[in-house]
Amino acid sequence: MAAKEPSPIVKSYLILYNAAQVVGWCYMLYQLIAYYTIDKGTEETLWDYLGFTVILFQNAALLEIVHAFTRIVPSNPVITTFQVLSRVMVVCGVVMATPTGKVSPGLPLAILAWSVTEIIRYAYYALNLIDAVPQLLIFLRYTTFIVLYPTGVTGELLCFFWAQSHVANTKQWSIEMPNTYNFTFSYLYFLWAVMLLYIPLFPQLYLHMFAQRKKILGSGSSSGAAKQKHN
């Protein structure tokens, strides 16, 4: 079911939201590059250096779940929820939550893949709302994922793996028996369960993007992409 043409107020809001995200992720990419070049040798960890930016703009994406469920954009609410919450889980439930997650070698991989992906995606969405998407941006939107998706997933899984050692040693956020409610919960097992979910879910999302790429680029038409009004 396609979303109706948004009202002028909603359209203006979506343009501002997507434009703000472009600026935020561009700044994050700059910070990532600066950390390893201009400010190389700083005593700060990568997370100390750009963590606030990641928290701010990644968690702002929670609004996209609202956008999808309220149908102001045609995005699939279930897929949108999974994609957004999986990122939020990495940021809040893994990296912010554990000292080991903050120093994972997967963190720069994930941030690099996320930032490039999001700059392209949000720019595409913003320009799509005013019917001004250039062909190059359409090509990038449906091509860069081939490398960036696996890179991002690899980074995310490495963050999970680095975090689980701390959770295992400290039993962080776990509830053990006996207790008043006769309830037990292992955050360690929860992390592993989330990691295992990547096995069936990532291939489906990855293949879906290939199908979209064939649909949009296969015809060689930019107008087909421009008709897809996203958030």
N, C-alpha and C positions, 0 to 999 in steps of 0.2 A: 504494500500500500504506500503510494507516494504521498509525501507531505504536500499540503496546499502551499501556494505562494504565501510567504510570511507577510504579515502586515508591515507597514513602514517602520513602526516602533520596534517590532521584533527583528526585522531585517537590520535596522541600525544597531541594535544590541548585538546581533550575531557578528556583524562586521567589526564592531569594536572589540568584542571578545576574541575573535580570531586574530585581529591585528595585534592586540596586546600579547597574545600567546606567541606570535611571530617574534615580537621584540624580546620577550622573555627568554625564549629558547635560543635566539641569536646571541643574547648576552651570555647565556649559559655555555654555548659553544665557544665564545670568546674566552670565557673564564677557563674552560678546559684547556684550550690551546695556550693561554697565557701561563697557566700553572706549570706546563712542561717547557716553556720557552722564556718569556719575559721574566717570570718569577721563579725560574728553576733554582732549586736549592733552598727554597723557603722551608722553614721548620714546620709549617702547617701541613696537615694531611690534606689530601684532595677534598675530603668531605668537609673539613673545617673551612676550606677555601671557597667552596661553592655550594655547600649543603643547603643554605637558606634559600638560594635561588631554585634549587631542585624541589625543595619542600613546597615553596610558594606556587610555582607554575605546574608542577605535577599534580598537586592536590586540587588546583583550580580546575583540572580536567574532570573532577567529580560533577561539575555542572553539566557535562556532556551526557551523563546518565539522565539528568533531569530533562535536557533537551530532547533526548530520544523518547523517553516515556511520555512527554507532553506533546510529542509529534510536531514540534516546531522545526524538526529536521527529520529526514526519512531514514536515518540510521536505525539498524536493528537494535532494539533495546537490550536484548540478551547478549549479543556479541559486544555491544558497547560497554555493558556492565562488566563483562569478563575482562575486556582489554584494559579498561580504566582501573578496576580493582586489582588486577594483577600487578600493575605498575605501582599503585598505592601500597600494596602489600610489600613490594620490594623496598620502597622508600621508607615507609613507616614501621612495618613489621619485621624488617630484616636489617636495613642499614642504620636507621635511627635507633633501633632497639638494642643493637649489639655492638660492642667495640670491635669484634672480629669482622663483622659485615662492612664496617667503615674502611677497613684496610684491605678488602678483597681485591684481587687483580681484576675481578669482573666489573668493578665499579666504573673505571674509565671506559671500558668497552660498552657498558650499558648506556652511560651518559652520552658517549659519542654517537651511538646508534639512535638513541632517543632524540637527541637534539637535531641531528640532520633530518631525521624522519619528520619531526614535528614542525620544523621550519618549512619544509616543503608542503606538508599536509595542511597546516593552518593558512599558509599563503594561498594554497589552492582553494580552500574553503572561502576565504575572504574575497578573493577575486572572482570566484564562481558566483557569489551573491550579486555581483554587479556585471556579470557576463563579460568578464575581461581576462579570462584565463589564457595565457600565452601557450602555444603548442609545446614549447620547451618544458614548461612547468608540468603539463599533462604527462609528457614523456618521463620526467623525473619522478612524478607521483606514482607511476605504474611500472617503474623500472628499478629504482634504487632499493626497493624492498627486497629484491633478490639477494642482495648482500647484507643489507641493514637488519632485516628480520632475524636471520640466523646469528648475526653478531650480537644483537640485543638480547636474544634469548640465551646465548652462551654467557654473556655478562651477568644476566639476572640469575641464572642457575649457579654460577660461581659465587655470587653474593649469598645465595641460600646456603651453599655448601660451607662457606667460611663462617656463616652465622651459626650453623647448627652445632659446631664444636663448643661454642660458648654456652648455648642453650642446654646442651647435654651436661656440661660441667656444673652449671648453676641451677638447673631445673627452672629456668626463668619462665614465668607466666604459666606454670604448670600447677595442677591441683592434685594432690595425692590423698589416698585413703589412709586412715579413716578421717571423715569429716562429717559435719552435721547433716549434709545433704546426700551423703553416700554417692558422691559424684567424683569422677576422676577425669582429668584432662592433661594430656601431654603436649606441650607446645612443640617439642622436638618431633613427635610423630606427625603433628599438624604440618610442620615445615616440610617433612618428607612427603606427606600426602600431596601438598601443593606442588612440590617438585615433580612428582609422578604424574600429576595432571597435565603437565606440559607434553607428555608423550602422546596422548591421543588428541589433545587440543591444538598444539602448534601445527602439525601437518595439515589439519583441516583449514586453519586460518591462512596458512601459507599457500595451499592449493587454491583457496578462494581468491586470493590476490592474483594468482596466475590466471584464473578464469576471468577476473575483472580486467586484467591486462589485455587478454586476448579480445575481450568484448570492446574495450575502449580503443586500443591501439591497432587491433587487427583490421579495423575498418579504415584506419588512417584518418578518421574524422575527429576534429576537435569539438565539433558541435555536440557530439554524443556525450562527451565528458561534461560539457558546459551545462547540460540539462540535469546533471546530478547535483541537486541542491543539498549540501551537507551542512553540519554545524561548523 
